[in-house]
Amino acid sequence: MTVPHGLPAPMASAAAMCCLALAWRAGLALLDDRVIRRSYPRAGTYRLGRGWAGPDDWATQRHRALTGLATASLLLPAALLPPSPWTAGAALLCCVTAAAGILREGSHRYTGVCLLVLLAVLALHQTTVLARGIPSTALVGSLASFFAAQMYLVAGIRKFRSPHFISGHVLMDNIAYNAWQAAAGSRDFLPVPRLPHLATLLRTPAFRSACKAAALATAAVEVLLGLGAVGLLPGTVTLLLAIPTHLAFTAISPRRIVPFSAASLGLLLLALPHPLLTTMSW
């Protein structure tokens, strides 16, 4: 299957996912900045893992977010146009600018790391166009396959090795935390369950069993996605597992987890046409 101008669908889809992740992250930063300026114009706020952020810090965040939004809006058309030195150069510049912005943030969370890897793979694709005139899809796909497999396999294996996670307690803790945050007025979390029913729900054996089953299913699916990324599962099966899994992840925080899911799916879309095992075989 191809998209207009003969561009492979996986590359177009991966570029779209990358732009979605960049634009969404920028939008969240701008929304946060708006809330801070309206509600706490002088005090600033505390950000988990980054410490206290005053008005000057948020002004810097706002400028970075605007740059990220502009980069995302330029990257997509540059990546979708027919391969040429001009479009490849523009897309490469966008990838480098976006990656530099993420590195300046100093964030080492999964979203930032996953986006950096996706940007690096997309940049490699554009570099091969500049160097050879045509993209090296096998090289790009094998690198995406390696990183996607590493991401999913490590996540799944770590979950299997964590008794606290496999028992379902991590999921229960998240549900309780999200319910309290939603009740306190945060729009980042779903108001489910309502606080009056939370204590009863947490004591219900059926609910605890469901959380344990969901934890086991999550770890198993992540391992399967890692195996699919290297070519041990058919690409269609891998996508059929990945899409509903990432949609389910949005229940953790519908507004905040979208960039991570978009970046992960973008990397996986690049990996599936040229998985590592298939590429190495020839």
Order of alpha helices (4+ residues) and beta strands (2+ residues): alpha-beta-beta-alpha-alpha-alpha-alpha-alpha-alpha-alpha-alpha-alpha-alpha-alpha
